[in-house]
Amino acid sequence: MPEHASWFTLLLAHVHETLDHNAAVLGHTVLGNEAPTWMSFEPLLVSLFVALILIVLGAITRISLADANKAVTPEERLTVRTFMEAFLGFFYDLAKSVMDADRAKKYFPLIGTGALFVFFANVMALLPGAPVATSNLNITMGCAAVVFILFNVYGLKEQGWGYVKHLAGPAWYLAWLVFPIELISLCVRPITLAVRLMLNMAVDHLILGIFLALVGLLVPLPVMILGVLIILIQTLVFTLLTCIYIGLATEHEAH
């Protein structure tokens, strides 16, 4: 699908003069040194739309769990509550398999929120004419930056100076060699998170758009099935790497 060819573009077109003025104030991009336009706000608007969906789903789930007597009884059909329980339960078990149960529970607000955002942002790739926030590097880099900042904060809170000391390696006389390597490895983590997710979702959305443009009936179905698989895998990979990075950062030196 060509860039910005979505129904969100139609919404932004009504206020494009204001957005153009605001884009000019922001200056040029860090990567490519390009001047943003009013259409550059589309991924941000889509991200806010996904966040709004998550807030609504969270509110519905919270209301359904308000009655403690009904909350302990599983519902017979698929509802928002059962979906959220199954989805978050799966990723909570994933977090427990990477780190212990106490840390999984402590850091699951970040892990669960990230999994939900990436999943629902990816799912929009299956809707014709819908933009995909995670196919934009700015959005995926923002998600990766949040994970990067927080797992380093968690590591410093858990280990203090030992977290920085760990980057220098086990032997002090090799610190001059090990520390730069570990520091580079640490800084590469958000880049791998962002680029992997962005490229996979951008290519998947592009291929699906091409097939829909060529033949709009039946033929795109195998591509859409493949797209569902990619959506699930990319959500799993992003969340798994988040769990691994948090687990490594908060693991005590004795372990």
C-alpha positions as CSV (number, residue, x, y, z in Angstrom):
1,M,0.0,0.0,0.0
2,P,1.4,3.4,-0.9
3,E,2.5,5.5,2.0
4,H,-0.3,7.5,3.8
5,A,-3.0,5.9,1.6
6,S,-5.4,5.4,4.4
7,W,-8.6,6.8,5.8
8,F,-6.6,8.5,8.6
9,T,-5.1,10.7,6.0
10,L,-8.6,12.0,5.2
11,L,-9.0,13.1,8.8
12,L,-5.6,14.9,8.9
13,A,-6.3,16.6,5.5
14,H,-8.9,18.8,7.2
15,V,-6.3,20.4,9.5
16,H,-3.2,20.1,7.3
17,E,-2.4,23.8,7.4
18,T,-2.1,23.7,11.2
19,L,-0.1,20.5,11.1
20,D,2.2,21.9,8.4
21,H,2.9,24.9,10.7
22,N,3.6,22.6,13.7
23,A,5.8,20.3,11.5
24,A,7.9,23.3,10.5
25,V,8.5,24.2,14.1
26,L,9.8,20.7,14.9
27,G,12.7,21.0,12.4
28,H,14.3,18.2,10.5
29,T,14.4,14.5,11.3
30,V,17.4,13.0,12.9
31,L,17.6,10.2,10.3
32,G,17.7,11.5,6.8
33,N,17.6,15.2,7.8
34,E,14.2,15.6,6.1
35,A,11.6,18.2,6.9
36,P,8.4,16.6,8.2
37,T,5.0,17.4,6.6
38,W,1.4,17.2,7.9
39,M,1.3,13.6,6.8
40,S,4.1,12.8,9.2
41,F,1.6,13.0,12.0
42,E,-0.4,10.1,10.7
43,P,1.6,7.3,12.6
44,L,1.3,9.3,15.8
45,L,-2.5,9.7,15.3
46,V,-2.8,5.9,14.7
47,S,-0.8,5.2,17.8
48,L,-3.1,7.4,19.9
49,F,-6.1,5.6,18.3
50,V,-4.6,2.2,19.3
51,A,-4.0,3.6,22.8
52,L,-7.6,4.7,23.0
53,I,-8.7,1.2,22.0
54,L,-6.6,-0.3,24.8
55,I,-8.0,2.2,27.4
56,V,-11.6,1.2,26.4
57,L,-10.8,-2.5,26.5
58,G,-9.1,-2.1,29.8
59,A,-12.1,-0.2,31.2
60,I,-14.5,-2.9,30.0
61,T,-12.4,-5.6,31.5
62,R,-12.2,-3.8,34.8
63,I,-15.9,-3.3,35.0
64,S,-16.5,-7.0,34.2
65,L,-14.1,-7.9,37.1
66,A,-15.7,-5.5,39.6
67,D,-18.0,-8.2,40.9
68,A,-15.7,-10.6,42.7
69,N,-18.3,-13.4,42.7
70,K,-18.8,-13.3,38.9
71,A,-15.1,-12.7,38.2
72,V,-14.1,-16.1,39.5
73,T,-16.5,-17.8,37.1
74,P,-15.1,-18.2,33.5
75,E,-17.5,-16.9,30.8
76,E,-18.8,-19.4,28.3
77,R,-18.3,-17.3,25.2
78,L,-15.5,-15.1,23.9
79,T,-15.8,-11.6,25.4
80,V,-13.4,-8.8,26.0
81,R,-12.7,-10.2,29.5
82,T,-11.9,-13.7,28.3
83,F,-9.7,-12.4,25.5
84,M,-7.7,-10.2,27.9
85,E,-7.4,-13.0,30.4
86,A,-6.1,-15.4,27.8
87,F,-3.8,-12.9,26.1
88,L,-2.3,-11.4,29.2
89,G,-2.1,-14.8,30.9
90,F,-0.1,-16.2,28.0
91,F,2.4,-13.4,28.2
92,Y,2.6,-13.5,32.0
93,D,3.5,-17.2,31.7
94,L,6.1,-16.2,29.2
95,A,7.5,-13.6,31.5
96,K,7.7,-16.2,34.4
97,S,9.6,-18.6,32.1
98,V,12.2,-15.9,31.5
99,M,12.5,-14.6,35.1
100,D,11.0,-15.6,38.4
101,A,7.4,-15.1,39.3
102,D,8.1,-12.2,41.6
103,R,9.9,-10.2,39.0
104,A,7.4,-11.2,36.3
105,K,4.6,-9.8,38.4
106,K,6.5,-6.7,39.3
107,Y,7.4,-5.7,35.7
108,F,4.4,-7.1,34.0
109,P,2.7,-3.7,33.6
110,L,5.4,-2.7,31.1
111,I,5.5,-6.2,29.5
112,G,1.7,-6.6,29.2
113,T,1.1,-3.0,27.9
114,G,3.8,-3.4,25.3
115,A,2.4,-6.7,24.1
116,L,-1.1,-5.3,23.8
117,F,0.0,-2.2,22.0
118,V,2.2,-4.1,19.5
119,F,-0.5,-6.7,18.9
120,F,-3.4,-4.2,18.2
121,A,-1.2,-1.9,16.2
122,N,-0.2,-4.9,14.1
123,V,-3.7,-6.2,13.7
124,M,-4.6,-3.0,11.8
125,A,-2.5,-4.4,9.0
126,L,-5.4,-6.8,8.2
127,L,-7.9,-3.9,7.7
128,P,-8.0,-2.6,4.2
129,G,-7.2,1.1,4.1
130,A,-6.0,1.1,7.7
131,P,-2.5,2.4,8.5
132,V,-0.1,0.4,10.6
133,A,1.7,2.4,13.3
134,T,4.3,-0.3,13.8
135,S,5.4,0.0,10.2
136,N,6.8,3.4,11.0
137,L,10.3,3.5,12.5
138,N,9.5,6.5,14.7
139,I,6.8,4.6,16.5
140,T,8.8,1.3,16.9
141,M,11.8,3.3,18.0
142,G,9.7,5.1,20.6
143,C,8.4,1.7,21.9
144,A,12.0,0.4,22.0
145,A,13.3,3.5,23.7
146,V,10.7,3.1,26.5
147,V,11.8,-0.5,27.0
148,F,15.5,0.5,26.8
149,I,15.1,3.3,29.4
150,L,13.0,1.3,31.8
151,F,15.0,-1.9,31.8
152,N,18.1,0.1,32.6
153,V,16.3,1.9,35.4
154,Y,15.1,-1.4,36.7
155,G,18.6,-2.8,36.6
156,L,20.0,0.2,38.5
157,K,17.3,0.1,41.1
158,E,17.8,-3.7,41.7
159,Q,21.6,-3.8,41.6
160,G,22.9,-0.3,42.0
161,W,26.5,0.1,41.1
162,G,26.7,-3.7,40.4
163,Y,24.7,-3.2,37.2
164,V,27.4,-0.9,35.8
165,K,30.1,-3.1,37.2
166,H,28.6,-6.1,35.4
167,L,29.2,-4.4,32.1
168,A,32.9,-4.3,32.8
169,G,33.2,-8.1,32.9
170,P,34.4,-10.5,35.6
171,A,38.1,-9.4,35.5
172,W,39.2,-5.9,36.2
173,Y,42.2,-6.0,33.9
174,L,39.9,-6.8,30.9
175,A,37.5,-4.0,31.7
176,W,39.0,-1.7,29.1
177,L,38.1,-4.2,26.4
178,V,34.8,-5.7,27.8
179,F,33.1,-2.5,28.8
180,P,33.0,-0.8,25.4
181,I,31.8,-4.1,23.8
182,E,29.0,-4.6,26.4
183,L,28.0,-0.9,26.1
184,I,27.7,-1.2,22.4
185,S,25.7,-4.4,22.8
186,L,23.4,-2.7,25.3
187,C,22.8,0.3,23.0
188,V,22.1,-1.9,20.0
189,R,19.2,-3.6,21.8
190,P,16.5,-0.9,21.1
191,I,17.6,-0.6,17.5
192,T,17.1,-4.3,16.9
193,L,13.7,-4.2,18.6
194,A,12.6,-1.2,16.5
195,V,14.0,-2.2,13.1
196,R,12.9,-5.8,13.3
197,L,9.3,-4.9,14.1
198,M,9.1,-2.0,11.6
199,L,10.5,-4.0,8.6
200,N,8.4,-7.0,9.1
201,M,5.1,-5.1,9.5
202,A,5.9,-2.7,6.7
203,V,6.7,-5.5,4.2
204,D,3.6,-7.5,5.3
205,H,1.3,-4.5,4.9
206,L,2.9,-3.7,1.5
207,I,2.4,-7.2,0.2
208,L,-1.2,-7.4,1.4
209,G,-2.0,-4.0,-0.2
210,I,-0.5,-5.1,-3.5
211,F,-2.6,-8.3,-3.6
212,L,-5.7,-6.4,-2.6
213,A,-5.1,-3.9,-5.4
214,L,-4.6,-6.6,-8.0
215,V,-7.3,-9.1,-7.0
216,G,-9.7,-8.1,-4.3
217,L,-11.5,-11.4,-3.9
218,L,-10.3,-14.7,-2.4
219,V,-6.7,-14.5,-3.8
220,P,-5.4,-12.2,-0.9
221,L,-6.7,-14.7,1.7
222,P,-3.5,-16.8,1.9
223,V,-1.5,-13.6,2.3
224,M,-3.9,-12.5,5.1
225,I,-3.4,-15.8,6.8
226,L,0.3,-15.3,6.6
227,G,-0.2,-11.8,7.9
228,V,-2.0,-13.2,11.0
229,L,1.0,-15.4,11.6
230,I,3.4,-12.5,11.2
231,I,1.4,-10.4,13.6
232,L,1.5,-13.1,16.3
233,I,5.2,-13.8,15.8
234,Q,6.2,-10.2,15.9
235,T,4.2,-9.6,19.1
236,L,5.7,-12.6,20.6
237,V,9.3,-11.7,19.6
238,F,9.0,-8.1,20.8
239,T,7.5,-9.2,24.2
240,L,10.0,-12.0,24.6
241,L,13.0,-9.7,24.0
242,T,11.5,-7.2,26.4
243,C,11.3,-10.0,29.1
244,I,14.8,-11.1,28.4
245,Y,16.3,-7.6,28.6
246,I,14.4,-6.9,31.9
247,G,15.4,-10.3,33.2
248,L,19.1,-9.8,32.4
249,A,19.1,-6.3,33.8
250,T,17.5,-7.3,37.2
251,E,19.3,-10.6,37.6
252,H,21.5,-10.4,40.7
253,E,25.2,-11.0,40.3
254,A,25.1,-14.2,42.4
255,H,22.8,-15.7,39.7
